[in-house]
Amino acid sequence: MITIHKPEIKKIDKSVQLQAVIKIGEKEDTLWFEVENKYGEFLTDERADAFVVGLLWKALEYGYDIHVLSPMSERLYYTVNTFLIPIISQIHNYKKINVICEQLASKPISNTGAVGTGLSCGIDSFSTIYEHLKSDKPKNYQITHLTFFNNGSHGPHGKEKTRSLFEQRINISRACASDIGKELIIVNSNISKIVSLNFQATHTLRNMSAVLALQKLFNVYYYSSTYHLKDFKFSTKDSAFYDIFNLSMISTESVSLFSSCTNLTRVEKTRLVSNFEPAHKYLNVCTRAGSNCGKCNKCLRTLLTLEIIGALEKFETVFDLNLYYQNRSKFIKKVKTEHKFDIFLKEIYDEMVRMNI
């Protein structure tokens, strides 16, 4: 059994934490989400939603029911128990568990109506921002705030290397948010310490737990899609393949979560981003370092795509183009030989064929 006690808000120097005592089996711990003081008023201690979603993978992995000792959103209770848990249990061959809560709240939490999305400065992130800053979008669906989470994508919790990478990436995102003219909300958490599972397989629920911690702020939140909807599948390796399902299942009466730009391939997103001026200065796709290394698979994939669409020179300040040209031929060979086994390489290969390159 995993027990979640009533969330509380605690001030800590220049920051504020939303925290809840949790008990996993016989071990007691505290799960927390931390923001700067000025965003403390938006932390949502009236509902345990963030903690239920954040701990769901842990509960599934261990076969534990989740017992919630404070109110949670009725919609979330219904969708998680009725749809999300059964599907994930089937995908991973887990024991079917239950979320147990006797205090269900059906009334939406009053919020500011803010619209948010993450600012990782990657292709997916920038395509969402570019699309949802447009004036043709209804006012209540145009982005008002940007976010940056420390929920496991930078490495294991508590490691110096993780902290260093987190800080390097924050600096890029801060500068970019300033140029775009939007507030950047940073959410730190110890969730990766408590849910010590593969990040790629569990990232959607981990990251959205931070959004659910801020239901007094957000009315709409866009989680940037990784894959085109045509590639939808229930994968054990990456929850992003079925995000359009995940996000619907963990939306609440207060906040609607959307998988954005699912109608675009990565090549199409890159073409979109190539027209977005802030991306020329801040595009950051590398998984190895705080800035683009220029030689990893993800960097080379982006660079070749930019070359194919005729936009490479626009990004010369964020990539070492000399290093790219040194590795270019070898990577093109990789695309030609491995495109049948990799979604993103296939998209690049198909674009090369389409453009007769």
N, C-alpha and C positions, 0 to 999 in steps of 0.2 A: 504493500500500500504506500502511495505517496500522499502525504497530507499537506495541504496548503492553508496556512493560517491567514488571518485578516491582514491585508496590506497596510503598511504605515508609511508616512512621509517623515524623513529625518534630514535635518540640515547638517551639512558637513563642510565647514570652512566656506569656500566659495562655490560650493555645489549643493545639490539637493538629491536625495535618493528616495526612490519608491522601493520599498523592501518588504519581503514577507518571510517569516520563519517557515521553513519547509522541513518535512521529515520523510526521508527516503528509506524505507525499511526501518531499521533501528537508529539510523544516523540523522541527527538534526543539523541543519545548515540554514543559511540566509541567502536568498536570491535577491539581487538588487539591480536597479536601473538608475543611472546617475546622469543628471543634466546640470547646466549652469544655473545659478540662482534665479536669473530672470525668466527661466522656463519652468521653474519649480511649481508655479501655480497651475500648470497644465497636467501635472502628474495625477493619475487617476487611482486613488485609493478606495474609491467606492465599489470597484469591481475587481475581481481576481483574474480577469480575462488574460492579461499579459502573462501571468504565471502559469495558467492552465496551458496556454499555447506553447510557452517556452519550455515547459517540462513534458510535453506530450511524447516527444521522441524517447526521452528517458524512460517514461512509463511503459511505452510499447516495447522497448528493448528488454526491459526486465520483467514484463508481464504483470505490472502493478496497476491496479485501479487507482484513480486520482480522487481523493476525498477533499472537497473544497468547503472550508469552514466559514466562508463569507459569501456575499452575493456575487453572481456572475451573470453575464448577459444570457437571456433566455434563447435568443437566436443561436448564439455560439454553442450553448449546451446542446441544443437540438441538432445542429448540423454536424458537430464533432462526433456525437454519439451515433447518429443515424447514418452518416455518410463517410466522414473522413477516417475515423478509426477502422471501420470494416474494410475500406479500400486499402489503406496502408498495411493493415494486418494481412491481407491477401497478397499484396505485392512482396512483402518481406517474410511471409510465412510466420508472422508473429501470433501469439495468443491474443484473442480479442479481449480488450479491456473495457472498462466503463469509467466515465467521469460522473461522480456522484456529488450532487449539490442540492440542498434543500431550500436555498434562497435564490430563486430565479428572478431577474429584473428585466421586464419587457419595455420599460420606458427609456427612450434615448437619453444619454447624458448630454447636458447642455455644453456645446463647444463653440469655438470662435468661427467655425466654418472654413478653417484653413485647408489648403490643398498642398500636399507634400509629395516629394519623391527623393530618392537617394542621389547624392552627388559623389560618385566614385571617380568621375572624370573618364570613364570608359566609353566605348562606342554605344553600348546599350543605354547607359545613363544619359549621355548627351542627346541621343535620339529622342528619349522621353521628354527631356527638358525642352528641346527645340520644338517638338510637336505641341507641347502644352503651354508654351508661352504665347502661342499664336492668338491673335485677336478673334479668329473665327471660331474658337472654342467658347462655349457658354461661360459666363463670368465665374460661376460656381465650380468650374472644372479647370480653370487656369491656375497654374502653380503659383503659390504664395510663399512657400518655405522649402528649403532644401535640407537634407539630413545626411549625417555620416555616423555609422554605427560601429562599435567595437564589440561584435558578437561572435568572433571566431575566424573571420576572413583573413585576419592579419597573422594568425598563428595561435598557439596554445596560451591560455590565460596565465599571466604572471611572469612570462619569459621576457628577458631584456630585449631580445631580438624582436619579439612581438610588439613591445611598447615602442621601440625605435621605428619600426615600419609604420605603425599606427600614426605616430607623430609626423613622419615624413609625408604620409598621404594626406593627413589633416591640413598641413601647410599648403599643399597644392589646392585642395578643395576650398579652403578658406579664401585664398586669393581669387579663385575662380568665382565663388559665390559673390564676392565683393564686386567683381567685374560685371556679373550678371545683374547685380542689384537686388539680391534676395538674401534673407537671413539664413545662416547655416546653423542647424541645431545638432549638436554632437551628443550622442547617447553612449555612455560607457556602461559596461555590465560585466558581471562575473558568470554569465550564463555558460560560457565555453568551459569554465572550470567544472561546473556542475553537470552539464550535458556534454561529457567528453566523448562525443561520437564524431564520425566523419562529417566535416563541415559541408561538403558539396551535396551530400545526400540529405542534409537536414537544414540547409540555410534558410529556406523560405519561412518556416515556422519560427526559427530563431530570430530572424530579422524583423518579422512582423510582430513578434512579442514586444519589441521596442516601440512600435507604432501604437499598439494597444495600451501601452503604458501612458500614452499621451492622447487619450480619447477626448480630453477637455480642449484639445487644440485642433486635431484633425477631423474633418468631415469626409474628406476624400484622400486616398493615398495611392500613388502609382508605384508598383514594383516592376522595374524594367525587365521585360522578357529577355530570355537568353536565346530561345529557339522560335522559329516560325511555327504557327499553329498546325501546319501540315505535318510537323514532326512530333506532334503530341503522342506521348506514350507513358505508361506507368513504369518508370525506370527505378531500379534499386540504386543506381549510381548517382543520379542527379535529380533532385525534386523539381528543378526548373522545367523539365519536360512536361510536367502536368500542373504548372502554376495556375493556369486559368481555372482549374478545379480547386486547388488548394486555397486560393485567395477568396473565392466565393464562400468556401466552407468556414473560413475564420473571420469573415466580416461580421460586424455586429449591428445592432439597431442604431449605433452612433457613428460608425465609420465604415465607409465602403472601400474595399481594397480591390484594385484592378491590376491585371497583368497588361502592361502597356506595350504598344507596337508589335503585337503578335502577328500582324499582317505583313511584316517586313522581314526579309532575310538579313543576315549580317552585312552582306554586300550592299543591299539597299539602305540599311541604316548608315553604313559608312559614307555612302553618297550624300545622304541627308546631312550628316555631321560635318562633311567637308565644306558645307555652306554656312556653318555656324561659327562665327568669328572667335568666340571664347575657346572653342576646341583647338584652334590653331596654336594657342599658347599653353593649354592645360591638358590636352589629351594624354591620358595615362592608362595604358592597357597592360602593363607588365605585371606578372604574378611573382616575379623573383625579387624585385627591388622597389624602392620608393619612387623611382623614376624609370623611364623606359630603358631597358638594357640594350634593346635593338637587335638582339640575336636569339632570343628565346622563340619558341613556336608562336606564341601569341603576338609578339612584336612583329615577327616576320610576316605572319598572316595579315596583320593590319597594314603593314608597309606595302606588301604586294597588291593588296586590294586598292590602296590609295594610288599606286602607280597605274593600275589597270583603268581606274576611273579618271585619271589625269589630274589628281590633286596632291601628288606627293610633295611638291615643293612648298605647299602651304604649311606643311608640318615639319619643316627643316629645323625649327627651334626646339622641338620636343623629341626628335630622333637624330641619331648620328647616321646620316645618309651614306657616308663613306663606308661605315661598318655594314650597312644594309647591302650595298653593292658587292661587298666582299662575300656575302652569304646568299645573294640573290639566286644565282644559278642552281645552287644545291637545293634551295627551298622550292624553286619551280619544279625541279625534278621530283621532289617529295610530293608536290601537289599532283603531278601527272601520274605518279605510281600509287599514291595512297588515297586518292579522292573517293574511291568506292567505299572506303571504310570510315570516313570522317565527314560529318555533316558540313562543317565550315570549309574544309578543303574542296568538297564537292561544289559548294556555292561559288567558290573562286574559280574552279575549273570550268563550270558551266558558263560563267561570265566571260572567261577567256575564249571559250568556243563561240559564244554569242557575238563577241566583238572581233572574232577572227584573229586573235593574238596567238 
